[in-house]
Amino acid sequence: MVITRIIKNIIPALPSDETHTNDGGELQFYGRVRDMENGQPIVALDYEYYEGMAEKELQKLGEETMSSFAISQLDCIHRVGKIPVGEASLRVVIWSKHRVEALDAMTWFISQMKKDVPIWKNAVLEDGSRIPSMCSQC
């Protein structure tokens, strides 16, 4: 099963899920806004997206990940809008029988998401000005 969402509010806390009795691995990744971008202090990241297209591409990528890796479920929430330092902009949870499959799937999914899903981010500096975020590792 693949569940993907793009939201404008705070990413909700993840409740415990004891239903995955066939899975030994549950990998959770939270991407958070750091306080520096390109060596400059920032107060937030502002995420923009191609509405309609981003949702479709995120779901398509989730389904491709499911078919390419031995995982049983992928759940992704990506937040858009202005997100203050310290808050989460991304949550991905992957379940699999073993950790290796989940780790490989997570790495691939996030790397592809940054390439293929039309979501862009700008860093908001302390003076309110914005600069594009160009970090390929972020």
C-alpha positions in Angstrom: 0.0 0.0 0.0 1.2 3.5 -0.8 -0.2 6.6 0.9 1.1 10.0 -0.1 -0.1 13.5 0.8 0.9 17.1 0.4 -0.3 19.2 3.2 -0.1 22.9 4.4 -0.3 22.2 8.1 2.0 20.7 10.7 2.8 17.1 10.0 0.8 15.1 12.6 2.5 12.8 15.1 2.8 9.2 14.0 0.8 6.9 16.3 2.1 3.5 17.0 1.1 0.9 14.5 1.1 -2.7 15.7 -0.7 -4.1 12.6 2.4 -4.9 10.6 2.9 -8.3 12.2 4.7 -9.7 9.1 7.2 -6.8 9.0 10.3 -6.6 11.2 11.4 -3.2 9.9 9.6 0.1 10.3 11.8 3.0 9.2 10.7 6.5 9.9 12.4 9.6 8.4 11.6 13.2 9.3 13.1 16.0 7.2 13.4 19.1 9.4 14.2 22.7 8.5 17.8 23.5 9.6 18.8 27.0 10.8 21.4 27.5 8.0 21.2 27.5 4.2 24.3 28.0 2.0 26.2 29.3 5.1 23.5 31.9 5.9 21.2 31.8 9.0 17.6 31.4 8.0 14.2 31.5 9.8 12.2 29.2 7.6 12.0 27.3 4.3 9.1 28.2 1.9 8.0 25.3 -0.2 6.0 25.8 -3.4 4.6 23.1 -5.6 2.8 22.5 -8.9 -0.6 21.7 -7.4 -2.2 18.6 -8.9 1.0 17.5 -10.7 3.1 17.2 -7.5 0.5 14.9 -5.9 0.3 12.6 -8.9 4.1 12.4 -9.2 4.6 11.7 -5.5 2.0 8.9 -5.7 3.6 7.5 -8.8 7.0 7.5 -7.2 5.6 5.7 -4.1 4.1 3.0 -6.3 7.4 2.7 -8.3 9.3 2.3 -5.0 6.9 -0.4 -3.9 7.4 -2.3 -7.1 11.2 -1.9 -7.1 11.9 -2.8 -3.4 10.8 -5.6 -1.1 8.6 -3.3 1.1 5.1 -3.8 2.2 4.0 -0.1 2.7 5.1 3.4 2.1 3.6 6.4 3.7 4.8 9.9 2.8 3.6 13.4 3.9 5.3 16.4 2.3 4.5 19.8 3.8 4.3 23.0 1.7 4.2 26.7 2.6 6.4 28.5 5.0 7.9 26.1 7.5 9.9 27.5 10.5 13.3 26.3 11.6 13.0 23.0 13.6 9.7 21.9 12.2 9.3 18.9 9.9 8.8 19.4 6.2 8.7 15.7 5.3 7.8 12.4 6.9 8.3 9.1 5.2 7.6 5.7 6.8 8.5 2.4 5.1 7.6 -1.1 6.4 9.5 -4.2 5.3 10.4 -7.7 6.5 14.0 -6.6 7.1 15.8 -3.3 7.7 18.0 -3.4 4.6 15.1 -3.3 2.2 13.6 -0.4 4.1 16.9 1.5 4.2 17.5 1.0 0.4 14.0 2.0 -0.5 14.1 5.1 1.7 17.3 6.4 0.2 16.1 5.8 -3.3 12.6 7.3 -2.7 13.9 10.5 -1.2 16.6 11.0 -3.9 14.1 10.4 -6.7 11.5 12.7 -5.0 13.9 15.6 -5.1 14.5 15.0 -8.8 11.0 14.1 -10.0 8.3 15.7 -7.9 7.7 19.4 -8.7 8.2 20.9 -5.2 10.7 23.8 -4.8 12.1 25.4 -1.7 13.4 28.9 -1.0 15.2 29.8 2.2 13.8 32.8 4.1 16.6 34.9 5.6 16.4 36.8 8.9 15.7 40.0 7.0 12.8 38.4 5.2 14.5 38.1 1.8 14.5 34.7 0.0 17.2 32.7 -1.7 16.7 29.4 -3.7 17.7 26.3 -1.8 20.2 24.4 -4.0 21.3 21.7 -1.7 21.2 18.3 -3.5 21.7 16.5 -0.2 18.9 18.3 1.7 
